[in-house]
Amino acid sequence: MDPADHKYFTVIDYVIFALLLVASMAIGLYYAFTGGRQSTTREFLFADRSMKCLPLSLSLMATFQSAVAIIGTPAEVYANGTQYWFIGCSYILGLLIPAHIFIPLFYRLHLTSVYQ
């Protein structure tokens, strides 16, 4: 890659970025003003143990990645190619054991985290 070859945001990039920021802000403001249905800490943290597998899995995936990784990974793949996908494959393999051994154990023991 030529160091003189700089990549800049175009107008469409700024529009998409602004739309994502507005959507995130709108979701936050909506739930801030409507109050939500959680009234206890248990309902807020555990969803009263009523969540199904898909939303729970998506929540775990979202908290597993840091914000820097979420923002930086597309730029890394764009700049250096798709070999970065091997890290994603290793995440899948490396999380199968904890997902099948530790998470069910924590659930049965009613633990919030490994530090309890």
N, C-alpha and C positions, 0 to 999 in steps of 0.2 A: 504494500500500500504506500502510495506516495505521500509524504508528510505535507506537501503543498496542497494536496487534494482535501480541502476542508468541506465539511458538511454543515449546512445551515438550515434553520427552520424556514419553511416557506409559509405563505399565507394560510394554506390549508392545514398545516401543522399547528399554527397558532389557533385556528378556529377549533380544531379537534381538542386541543389542550384546554381551551377556554370552556368548551362544552363539558368536558370531563370534570373540571373544577366546579362548574355551576351545578352539574348533576350531583356531585358529592355533597356540596353545600346544601342543596335542596333536600336531599335525604336526611342529612343531619338536622336541619331546621324543622322538617316535618315531624320527626320523632321527638325533638326537643319541645315543640309546642303541643303536640297531641298527648304527650306523656307516656305512651306505651302502656302495656298491660302489666308490667312487672311491678309488684308492690313490695316484695321481699328480696333480700339478697340471694336467697336460694333460687327464686324464680329468675332473677337476672343472670346469675352465674351458670345455673344448670338447666334453665328452661323448664324447671319443675320435673326434670327427667322424662319429658314427653317428646323430645326430638327423635326423629327417625334417623336412619343411617346416612342418607345423602346430605342433609344440611349439617349434620355433625361432622362428616368427612370433609365437606367443603370448609367448614370453620377451622378444623385442624390444619388443613392445607394452607389456609390463609394466614394463620398464626405461625406456621412453621417458617415461612419466608419473611425476611425483613423487608421493610419498605425500600431500602437501598437496592436489594437484590431484584425486587419487582420492577423498579424503575430502570436499573442498570442492565439487566439481562437482555432486553430487546436491543439496546444500543451495542452491547457486546457481540451479540449474534450478527447484527447488521455490519459492524466494523470488521469482525474477524472471522465470520463464517459460522457454520452450523456445528462445528465440533464441540461447542459448548453443550449440546444436547446430551453428551455422554454423562455430564454431571446430573442431569435430570434422570437418566436411566439408573445411575447409582443411587439416587434418592429412593427410587421405587424399590430397588433390591434391598437397600439398607433399612427401609421402614416396614418391610413385611414381617420381620420377627417382632418388633415392638407392637405392631398393630394386632398381631394374633396372640401375643403372650401378655404384655404389660397392660394394655388398655382394658381388656376384659377383667383382669385382676383388679385394677383400680376401680372399675365400675362396680364389681361385686362387693368390694370393701368400702364403698361410698367415700372414696378419697378424692380430694380436689386436685392434689398434685403429689409428686414424689417426696416433697418435703414434709408431708404430714406424718 
